Amino acid sequence: MPNYPPRESSLHPTYPTSMAGFIHSNEPIEANESDWEIFSDYSSASEAGSNLSVASSIRDYVYENGRRYHRYGDEGKYILPNDETEQDRLDLIHHVFLMILGGELHLAPVGNPKNVLDCGTGTGIWALDFGEQHPESTVTGVDLSPIQPVWSVPNVRFDVDDLEKEWVWPQDHFDFIHIRCICNGIRDYQQLINQAFTHTNPGGWVELTEFSFEIVSNDGTLVPNTALAQYFDTLVNAYKRVGQVFPCPKMMRESMENAGFVDIVEKTFNTPWGPWPKNEKLREIGTNMALVGSAGFEAYALAAMTRALGMDLMEAKDLCHRAHMDVLNRNIHVMNPTYFLYGRKPE
Ligand SMILES: C[S@@+](CC[C@H](N)C(=O)[O-])C[C@H]1O[C@@H](n2cnc3c(N)ncnc32)[C@H](O)[C@@H]1O
């Protein structure tokens, strides 16, 4: 392989990390030189409860390129699908987040919050887990798509709504607002955080989590001519055209500060993609992220590349496939910066 310089983060600076609960930091990850050890421990089982919970039955979907997308609200705003394949992928990512956070559902010291809101709840898996762990809490999950289970645990309910519209819940109401991976459906991030502030109870917490839309390598194995590098360059191009928000700690922190949140804590975790790390836990995360990628490359890109860049469907699919093959290539060691921030609304 030619000796290209490492592909460093071009969008954002590297942020130092170190925290209890995280199994790793931003330090270089050593590659495993021994034979492959592939495994899969995926489980998406969620227990059914006794409460009919979906308040709305908006199931008017758009079908495109063999995938299903939401129509509710500003049609096409959220550019990822919402079909079964995507739901399985979201549940697997939830599992990865649990591994990253050492089994915890969040970082903020929320105690036993009375009212909890999960913004962009997806399959509702985080809300259901939180509701089970906190039977005293009332948890509301909200999403553009009604893809949550109809039967939920008694203290968890789901609403269908667009978080960029005026929020319908009371002001100063939620003791904890959880917002994870919804940047693909948000055009005005500051406005989202402003609304979160308005609806947080004084003394309550907001926690934000986002994957960066870029990948980095700290040993020079991600060279410009890889399909993976080409995929991300094309994706960023497409996202710029549709007015996509690009998450980074600076923007997320500033949005929280501008809204009025205090005691803001910020952590970055470099999530490995592919089973290349030597460290067993990181290899487990990387292996799961490679599984996530088998559906994820297309989920993030098909609509964006065909709608915004006018790419031919087969061309876009081919790029997604080759990018995923790069993740499975043990000679390419890439990581995806993942940002965690939380802060408190003053009393
Ligand atoms: C990548 S998924 C993440 C799901 C969940 N937060 C998790 O971490 O498991 C993003 C979800 O946010 C929802 N979403 C995006 N933009 C939204 C908006 N403006 N209003 C409500 N939901 C939105 C999408 O429909 C999708 O289900």
The ligand as an SDF file (V2000), in Angstrom:
LIG
                    3D

 27 29  0  0  0  0  0  0  0  0999 V2000
  -31.0260    7.2960   13.4380 C   0  0  0  0  0  0  0  0  0  0  0  0
  -32.6120    7.2100   14.1660 S   0  0  0  0  0  0  0  0  0  0  0  0
  -32.2100    7.1780   15.8950 C   0  0  0  0  0  0  0  0  0  0  0  0
  -33.3000    6.5530   16.7350 C   0  0  0  0  0  0  0  0  0  0  0  0
  -33.0710    6.6220   18.2390 C   0  0  0  0  0  0  0  0  0  0  0  0
  -32.8590    7.9710   18.7040 N   0  0  0  0  0  0  0  0  0  0  0  0
  -31.9240    5.7530   18.6680 C   0  0  0  0  0  0  0  0  0  0  0  0
  -30.8470    6.2800   18.9450 O   0  0  0  0  0  0  0  0  0  0  0  0
  -32.1180    4.5130   18.7310 O   0  0  0  0  0  0  0  0  0  0  0  0
  -33.2560    8.8370   13.9650 C   0  0  0  0  0  0  0  0  0  0  0  0
  -34.7220    8.9370   14.2850 C   0  0  0  0  0  0  0  0  0  0  0  0
  -35.0350   10.3210   14.4450 O   0  0  0  0  0  0  0  0  0  0  0  0
  -36.2740   10.5750   13.8420 C   0  0  0  0  0  0  0  0  0  0  0  0
  -36.3280   11.9860   13.4670 N   0  0  0  0  0  0  0  0  0  0  0  0
  -35.4720   12.6550   12.6610 C   0  0  0  0  0  0  0  0  0  0  0  0
  -35.8430   13.9250   12.5320 N   0  0  0  0  0  0  0  0  0  0  0  0
  -36.9570   14.0820   13.2710 C   0  0  0  0  0  0  0  0  0  0  0  0
  -37.8180   15.1900   13.5170 C   0  0  0  0  0  0  0  0  0  0  0  0
  -37.6080   16.3840   12.9390 N   0  0  0  0  0  0  0  0  0  0  0  0
  -38.8690   15.0030   14.3340 N   0  0  0  0  0  0  0  0  0  0  0  0
  -39.1040   13.7880   14.9000 C   0  0  0  0  0  0  0  0  0  0  0  0
  -38.3220   12.7090   14.6950 N   0  0  0  0  0  0  0  0  0  0  0  0
  -37.2740   12.8540   13.8830 C   0  0  0  0  0  0  0  0  0  0  0  0
  -36.2940    9.6530   12.6250 C   0  0  0  0  0  0  0  0  0  0  0  0
  -37.5960    9.4220   12.1440 O   0  0  0  0  0  0  0  0  0  0  0  0
  -35.6080    8.4030   13.1640 C   0  0  0  0  0  0  0  0  0  0  0  0
  -36.5190    7.4730   13.6700 O   0  0  0  0  0  0  0  0  0  0  0  0
  1  2  1  0
  2  3  1  0
  2 10  1  0
  3  4  1  0
  4  5  1  0
  5  6  1  0
  5  7  1  0
  7  8  2  0
  7  9  1  0
 10 11  1  0
 11 12  1  0
 11 26  1  0
 12 13  1  0
 13 14  1  0
 13 24  1  0
 14 15  1  0
 14 23  1  0
 15 16  2  0
 16 17  1  0
 17 18  1  0
 17 23  2  0
 18 19  1  0
 18 20  2  0
 20 21  1  0
 21 22  2  0
 22 23  1  0
 24 25  1  0
 24 26  1  0
 26 27  1  0
M  CHG  2   2   1   9  -1
M  END
$$$$
